[in-house]
Amino acid sequence: MNTVNKTSLADWKSKLKTLEEVELPKAMNRIGDAAADGDWHENAEYEDAETQVGVIQAKIEEVKDIIKKLGKGTKKS
């Protein structure tokens, strides 16, 4: 396996860690903050934060798929 693929796999793992440990909790906190502002059914900030969480969760799944595919290339036959 060449160095580019190893670096790419490490980069994707780092991206996943950032999404899961930084970005997602930050977005979840935004939901809590927005909900605390009152009626969250008509709260644009709440809806925006909720949408952001969905986008981040989709990115997490996408990155996991990429890591899985790259990981298959690292296994020795």
DRENTORKOL-3810 file (N, C-alpha, C; in nm, 4 decimals):
REM DRENTORKOL-3810
@n.u->0.0849; n.v->-0.1183; n.w->0.0000; ca.u->0.0000; ca.v->0.0000; ca.w->0.0000; c.u->0.0883; c.v->0.1230; c.w->0.0000
@n.u->0.0532; n.v->0.2205; n.w->-0.0805; ca.u->0.1384; ca.v->0.3386; ca.w->-0.0879; c.u->0.1069; c.v->0.4393; c.w->0.0223
@n.u->0.1980; n.v->0.5337; n.w->0.0420; ca.u->0.1873; ca.v->0.6324; ca.w->0.1492; c.u->0.0646; c.v->0.7210; c.w->0.1341
@n.u->0.0261; n.v->0.7521; n.w->0.0099; ca.u->-0.0902; ca.v->0.8381; ca.w->-0.0123; c.u->-0.2149; c.v->0.7753; c.w->0.0473
@n.u->-0.2358; n.v->0.6463; n.w->0.0254; ca.u->-0.3527; ca.v->0.5786; ca.w->0.0800; c.u->-0.3483; c.v->0.5723; c.w->0.2323
@n.u->-0.2316; n.v->0.5495; n.w->0.2897; ca.u->-0.2190; ca.v->0.5467; ca.w->0.4347; c.u->-0.2514; c.v->0.6837; c.w->0.4932
@n.u->-0.1995; n.v->0.7874; n.w->0.4309; ca.u->-0.2273; ca.v->0.9230; ca.w->0.4769; c.u->-0.3746; c.v->0.9539; c.w->0.4610
@n.u->-0.4321; n.v->0.9144; n.w->0.3508; ca.u->-0.5736; ca.v->0.9392; ca.w->0.3277; c.u->-0.6594; c.v->0.8713; c.w->0.4332
@n.u->-0.6278; n.v->0.7485; n.w->0.4661; ca.u->-0.7034; ca.v->0.6764; ca.w->0.5668; c.u->-0.6907; c.v->0.7468; c.w->0.7020
@n.u->-0.5718; n.v->0.7884; n.w->0.7363; ca.u->-0.5504; ca.v->0.8607; ca.w->0.8623; c.u->-0.6260; c.v->0.9927; c.w->0.8624
@n.u->-0.6269; n.v->1.0611; n.w->0.7494; ca.u->-0.6993; ca.v->1.1881; ca.w->0.7385; c.u->-0.8490; c.v->1.1669; c.w->0.7566
@n.u->-0.9018; n.v->1.0615; n.w->0.6952; ca.u->-1.0454; ca.v->1.0341; ca.w->0.7081; c.u->-1.0808; c.v->0.9973; c.w->0.8518
@n.u->-0.9945; n.v->0.9213; n.w->0.9172; ca.u->-1.0193; ca.v->0.8859; ca.w->1.0566; c.u->-1.0175; c.v->1.0105; c.w->1.1457
@n.u->-0.9286; n.v->1.1018; n.w->1.1149; ca.u->-0.9223; ca.v->1.2276; ca.w->1.1891; c.u->-1.0482; c.v->1.3103; c.w->1.1660
@n.u->-1.0933; n.v->1.3130; n.w->1.0420; ca.u->-1.2167; ca.v->1.3851; ca.w->1.0075; c.u->-1.3355; c.v->1.3250; c.w->1.0830
@n.u->-1.3427; n.v->1.1934; n.w->1.0888; ca.u->-1.4509; ca.v->1.1261; ca.w->1.1604; c.u->-1.4486; c.v->1.1628; c.w->1.3085
@n.u->-1.3315; n.v->1.1602; n.w->1.3668; ca.u->-1.3179; ca.v->1.1937; ca.w->1.5084; c.u->-1.3653; c.v->1.3370; c.w->1.5340
@n.u->-1.3270; n.v->1.4293; n.w->1.4471; ca.u->-1.3696; ca.v->1.5684; ca.w->1.4615; c.u->-1.5207; c.v->1.5811; c.w->1.4494
@n.u->-1.5785; n.v->1.5139; n.w->1.3525; ca.u->-1.7240; ca.v->1.5189; ca.w->1.3355; c.u->-1.7959; c.v->1.4642; c.w->1.4584
@n.u->-1.7494; n.v->1.3498; n.w->1.5079; ca.u->-1.8174; ca.v->1.2835; ca.w->1.6196; c.u->-1.7931; c.v->1.3522; c.w->1.7541
@n.u->-1.6730; n.v->1.4033; n.w->1.7736; ca.u->-1.6369; ca.v->1.4542; ca.w->1.9060; c.u->-1.6437; c.v->1.6065; c.w->1.9194
@n.u->-1.6476; n.v->1.6769; n.w->1.8066; ca.u->-1.6501; ca.v->1.8235; ca.w->1.8123; c.u->-1.7765; c.v->1.8785; c.w->1.7467
@n.u->-1.7925; n.v->1.8494; n.w->1.6186; ca.u->-1.9012; ca.v->1.9101; ca.w->1.5425; c.u->-2.0403; c.v->1.8656; c.w->1.5878
@n.u->-2.0593; n.v->1.7354; n.w->1.6057; ca.u->-2.1909; ca.v->1.6852; ca.w->1.6465; c.u->-2.2305; c.v->1.7356; c.w->1.7857
@n.u->-2.1420; n.v->1.7261; n.w->1.8856; ca.u->-2.1802; ca.v->1.7805; ca.w->2.0164; c.u->-2.2104; c.v->1.9306; c.w->2.0129
@n.u->-2.1348; n.v->2.0045; n.w->1.9322; ca.u->-2.1588; ca.v->2.1481; ca.w->1.9201; c.u->-2.2984; c.v->2.1741; c.w->1.8627
@n.u->-2.3350; n.v->2.0985; n.w->1.7615; ca.u->-2.4673; ca.v->2.1138; ca.w->1.6999; c.u->-2.5772; c.v->2.0707; c.w->1.7969
@n.u->-2.5531; n.v->1.9645; n.w->1.8721; ca.u->-2.6515; ca.v->1.9193; ca.w->1.9704; c.u->-2.6717; c.v->2.0256; c.w->2.0790
@n.u->-2.5639; n.v->2.0906; n.w->2.1185; ca.u->-2.5748; ca.v->2.1994; ca.w->2.2160; c.u->-2.6573; c.v->2.3147; c.w->2.1611
@n.u->-2.6430; n.v->2.3416; n.w->2.0312; ca.u->-2.7230; ca.v->2.4470; ca.w->1.9685; c.u->-2.8712; c.v->2.4137; c.w->1.9778
@n.u->-2.9053; n.v->2.2856; n.w->1.9607; ca.u->-3.0458; ca.v->2.2447; ca.w->1.9731; c.u->-3.0951; c.v->2.2748; c.w->2.1147
@n.u->-3.0151; n.v->2.2369; n.w->2.2132; ca.u->-3.0534; ca.v->2.2620; ca.w->2.3520; c.u->-3.0688; c.v->2.4104; c.w->2.3814
@n.u->-2.9748; n.v->2.4901; n.w->2.3320; ca.u->-2.9808; ca.v->2.6348; ca.w->2.3532; c.u->-3.1042; c.v->2.6950; c.w->2.2873
@n.u->-3.1314; n.v->2.6499; n.w->2.1643; ca.u->-3.2462; ca.v->2.7036; ca.w->2.0906; c.u->-3.3770; c.v->2.6603; c.w->2.1555
@n.u->-3.3823; n.v->2.5375; n.w->2.2040; ca.u->-3.5037; ca.v->2.4887; ca.w->2.2698; c.u->-3.5303; c.v->2.5661; c.w->2.3982
@n.u->-3.4234; n.v->2.6072; n.w->2.4638; ca.u->-3.4377; ca.v->2.6833; ca.w->2.5878; c.u->-3.4936; c.v->2.8235; c.w->2.5623
@n.u->-3.4881; n.v->2.8673; n.w->2.4375; ca.u->-3.5382; ca.v->3.0004; ca.w->2.4023; c.u->-3.6901; c.v->3.0065; c.w->2.3931
@n.u->-3.7571; n.v->2.8953; n.w->2.4115; ca.u->-3.9034; ca.v->2.8997; ca.w->2.4107; c.u->-3.9649; c.v->2.7959; c.w->2.3199
@n.u->-4.0715; n.v->2.8333; n.w->2.2541; ca.u->-4.1494; ca.v->2.7434; ca.w->2.1685; c.u->-4.0647; c.v->2.6968; c.w->2.0506
@n.u->-4.0158; n.v->2.5739; n.w->2.0586; ca.u->-3.9261; ca.v->2.5263; ca.w->1.9544; c.u->-3.9990; c.v->2.4846; c.w->1.8276
@n.u->-4.1301; n.v->2.4788; n.w->1.8297; ca.u->-4.2051; ca.v->2.4448; ca.w->1.7085; c.u->-4.1979; c.v->2.5572; c.w->1.6060
@n.u->-4.1829; n.v->2.6800; n.w->1.6521; ca.u->-4.1740; ca.v->2.7938; ca.w->1.5609; c.u->-4.0434; c.v->2.8693; c.w->1.5820
@n.u->-3.9382; n.v->2.7959; n.w->1.6111; ca.u->-3.8092; ca.v->2.8553; ca.w->1.6428; c.u->-3.7123; c.v->2.8246; c.w->1.5285
@n.u->-3.6808; n.v->2.9272; n.w->1.4490; ca.u->-3.5936; ca.v->2.9076; ca.w->1.3331; c.u->-3.4550; c.v->2.8596; c.w->1.3744
@n.u->-3.4045; n.v->2.9088; n.w->1.4852; ca.u->-3.2725; ca.v->2.8670; ca.w->1.5334; c.u->-3.2733; c.v->2.7181; c.w->1.5682
@n.u->-3.3809; n.v->2.6715; n.w->1.6294; ca.u->-3.3954; ca.v->2.5300; ca.w->1.6641; c.u->-3.3988; c.v->2.4453; c.w->1.5370
@n.u->-3.4803; n.v->2.4867; n.w->1.4414; ca.u->-3.4912; ca.v->2.4119; ca.w->1.3159; c.u->-3.3583; c.v->2.4075; c.w->1.2419
@n.u->-3.2860; n.v->2.5195; n.w->1.2431; ca.u->-3.1552; ca.v->2.5250; ca.w->1.1773; c.u->-3.0566; c.v->2.4302; c.w->1.2466
@n.u->-3.0566; n.v->2.4316; n.w->1.3786; ca.u->-2.9668; ca.v->2.3440; ca.w->1.4533; c.u->-3.0013; c.v->2.1972; c.w->1.4292
@n.u->-3.1304; n.v->2.1677; n.w->1.4250; ca.u->-3.1747; ca.v->2.0311; ca.w->1.3995; c.u->-3.1298; c.v->1.9854; c.w->1.2592
@n.u->-3.1407; n.v->2.0735; n.w->1.1626; ca.u->-3.0956; ca.v->2.0433; ca.w->1.0261; c.u->-2.9451; c.v->2.0201; c.w->1.0243
@n.u->-2.8716; n.v->2.1033; n.w->1.0984; ca.u->-2.7265; ca.v->2.0892; ca.w->1.1038; c.u->-2.6870; c.v->1.9532; c.w->1.1623
@n.u->-2.7578; n.v->1.9096; n.w->1.2644; ca.u->-2.7296; ca.v->1.7781; ca.w->1.3228; c.u->-2.7496; c.v->1.6689; c.w->1.2169
@n.u->-2.8570; n.v->1.6781; n.w->1.1406; ca.u->-2.8822; ca.v->1.5803; ca.w->1.0355; c.u->-2.7727; c.v->1.5778; c.w->0.9302
@n.u->-2.7253; n.v->1.6958; n.w->0.8932; ca.u->-2.6175; ca.v->1.7057; ca.w->0.7938; c.u->-2.4895; c.v->1.6427; c.w->0.8491
@n.u->-2.4582; n.v->1.6724; n.w->0.9732; ca.u->-2.3378; ca.v->1.6166; ca.w->1.0348; c.u->-2.3486; c.v->1.4651; c.w->1.0468
@n.u->-2.4651; n.v->1.4153; n.w->1.0867; ca.u->-2.4836; ca.v->1.2704; ca.w->1.0965; c.u->-2.4674; c.v->1.2033; c.w->0.9606
@n.u->-2.5154; n.v->1.2672; n.w->0.8555; ca.u->-2.4989; ca.v->1.2127; ca.w->0.7202; c.u->-2.3511; c.v->1.2120; c.w->0.6808
@n.u->-2.2788; n.v->1.3184; n.w->0.7164; ca.u->-2.1351; ca.v->1.3240; ca.w->0.6870; c.u->-2.0614; c.v->1.2143; c.w->0.7626
@n.u->-2.1010; n.v->1.1906; n.w->0.8871; ca.u->-2.0376; ca.v->1.0852; ca.w->0.9665; c.u->-2.0543; c.v->0.9500; c.w->0.8971
@n.u->-2.1739; n.v->0.9212; n.w->0.8509; ca.u->-2.1977; ca.v->0.7937; ca.w->0.7818; c.u->-2.1170; c.v->0.7855; c.w->0.6523
@n.u->-2.1093; n.v->0.8961; n.w->0.5808; ca.u->-2.0320; ca.v->0.8997; ca.w->0.4562; c.u->-1.8836; c.v->0.8739; c.w->0.4833
@n.u->-1.8303; n.v->0.9384; n.w->0.5856; ca.u->-1.6893; ca.v->0.9198; ca.w->0.6197; c.u->-1.6643; c.v->0.7768; c.w->0.6673
@n.u->-1.7560; n.v->0.7204; n.w->0.7438; ca.u->-1.7420; ca.v->0.5807; ca.w->0.7871; c.u->-1.7364; c.v->0.4869; c.w->0.6673
@n.u->-1.8198; n.v->0.5137; n.w->0.5662; ca.u->-1.8188; ca.v->0.4310; ca.w->0.4447; c.u->-1.6851; c.v->0.4432; c.w->0.3717
@n.u->-1.6328; n.v->0.5643; n.w->0.3632; ca.u->-1.5040; ca.v->0.5867; ca.w->0.2966; c.u->-1.3937; c.v->0.5127; c.w->0.3719
@n.u->-1.3937; n.v->0.5246; n.w->0.5038; ca.u->-1.2925; ca.v->0.4556; ca.w->0.5853; c.u->-1.3021; c.v->0.3048; c.w->0.5652
@n.u->-1.4241; n.v->0.2553; n.w->0.5620; ca.u->-1.4444; ca.v->0.1114; ca.w->0.5416; c.u->-1.3870; c.v->0.0669; c.w->0.4066
@n.u->-1.4145; n.v->0.1461; n.w->0.3030; ca.u->-1.3633; ca.v->0.1120; ca.w->0.1698; c.u->-1.2117; c.v->0.1210; c.w->0.1650
@n.u->-1.1557; n.v->0.2267; n.w->0.2246; ca.u->-1.0097; ca.v->0.2405; ca.w->0.2263; c.u->-0.9456; c.v->0.1306; c.w->0.3113
@n.u->-1.0128; n.v->0.0949; n.w->0.4202; ca.u->-0.9620; ca.v->-0.0092; ca.w->0.5085; c.u->-0.9525; c.v->-0.1439; c.w->0.4405
@n.u->-1.0468; n.v->-0.1697; n.w->0.3498; ca.u->-1.0433; ca.v->-0.2962; ca.w->0.2762; c.u->-0.9175; c.v->-0.3040; c.w->0.1902
@n.u->-0.8710; n.v->-0.1903; n.w->0.1449; ca.u->-0.7507; ca.v->-0.1851; ca.w->0.0630; c.u->-0.6233; c.v->-0.2044; c.w->0.1429
@n.u->-0.6327; n.v->-0.1933; n.w->0.2762; ca.u->-0.5132; ca.v->-0.2081; ca.w->0.3594; c.u->-0.4926; c.v->-0.3510; c.w->0.4076
@n.u->-0.5938; n.v->-0.4371; n.w->0.3919; ca.u->-0.5818; ca.v->-0.5743; ca.w->0.4384; c.u->-0.4926; c.v->-0.6536; c.w->0.3449
@n.u->-0.4070; n.v->-0.7358; n.w->0.4048; ca.u->-0.3176; ca.v->-0.8181; ca.w->0.3241; c.u->-0.3853; c.v->-0.9495; c.w->0.2908
@n.u->-0.3648; n.v->-0.9966; n.w->0.1687; ca.u->-0.4261; ca.v->-1.1220; ca.w->0.1240; c.u->-0.3420; c.v->-1.2399; c.w->0.1649
END
